[in-house]
Amino acid sequence: MKKQKSDLPQGTLDMLVLKSLSLGPMHGYGIGQRIQQLAEDLLQVEEGTLYPALYRIEERGWIASEWGLSENNRRARFYTLTKAGRKQLAAEESQWQQLSLAINKVMRAT
């Protein structure tokens, strides 16, 4: 069965970035790749969407960054989840679970 890529639902990018970083530090391009991999290629985050989100999330204090070298020896900004980011991720995961449960109930109605 061919997998069809879908657009990222509005309002979920921050949560997906935080979740990706909860698995370990990563540079921006790697975060997009990790989301795509975890979603089994059903989601793709474009760089033009990802990098503004990373700057916004960092301004909120949910992630921190520092310069380092990527696996191909290129200078890259590496992001890590902060304590505030872990707290935000927990809150967003809880809200997402409640919302998806409600939507599933509606969609299963006959």
N, C-alpha and C positions, 0 to 999 in steps of 0.2 A: 504494500500500500504506500503510495507516494505521500510524503509529509508536505503539508502546505504551510508556508510561513505566514504568521498572522502579525498584525500590528500590536505593539505593546499597549495594553489597556492604560488609559490615562490615569495618572496618579499612583502608578505602581513602580515607577522607575527607582525612586528613592529606596523603597523597600527591597527591591532586587539588588541594588548596589550594596546596601547594608548587609544583606544576606550573603552576597558573594564575598565580601570582606570579612564576614564572620568565620569564613573557612581559611583565612590567612591573608597577609598583605599581598598587594598586587599593583601593577602599574595599570594605567587607564585602559590601554588596548586589551590587556589581559582580562580586565573586569568584563568588558563586552564579550570577549570570547568565552569566559567562564559562564556568563548568563546564557549564552547561546548553547553551550555544551550541556549545562544542567537542564535546559529546556528541551534537550534532544533536537536542536535545530528548529524548534517551533517558534522561537522568538529570536529576533535579531535587533540589537541596539546599534543604531547608527552613531558614528563618532560625533556628528553635529548635534546630537541629542545628549550623548553621554558626557562629554566634557563640560558643557554648561551645568549639567546636573552635579558633576563632581565638585565644581567650584561652589555651587550653591550649598551642597551638603557640607562641604568643608567650612564655609562661612557660618553654618549653624552649629559647628562644633561636634558633628557626629562622626567625622573622619579627620585624620591628620595626614599630612604628606611630607615627604622628604625626597630629595634627588638621590638617584642611585644609577647603577648600570643594569640594563635588562639582560636577558639570557644571550642576546646577540651583541653584547658590549655597546649598546647605544644608551646615551643618557636618557633617563626616563624618571618621571615622578611616580613614586610608590606611595600607595594609600593604605592606611590602617584604620581599623575601627576603634573609636574611643569608647570610654565608659558611657558617655552620654549617647553614643551611637548604638551601643548594645541595648540600652534602655529604650531608645526610640524603636529599634528593630523589634523588641518584644511587644511594644504597644501596637506597632503596625501589623505584626503577625497575628495578634489577637483580633484586631479589627478586621483583617482580611479573612480569617477563619469564620467569623460571625457573618460577614457579608456573603462569602461563598456558600455557607450553609443556607442562608436565606434564599439566595438565588437558586440553588439546587432544589429547594423545596418548591419554589414556584415553578420551575421548569419540569418537575416530575408530576405536577398536578395533571389529572386526567378529567 
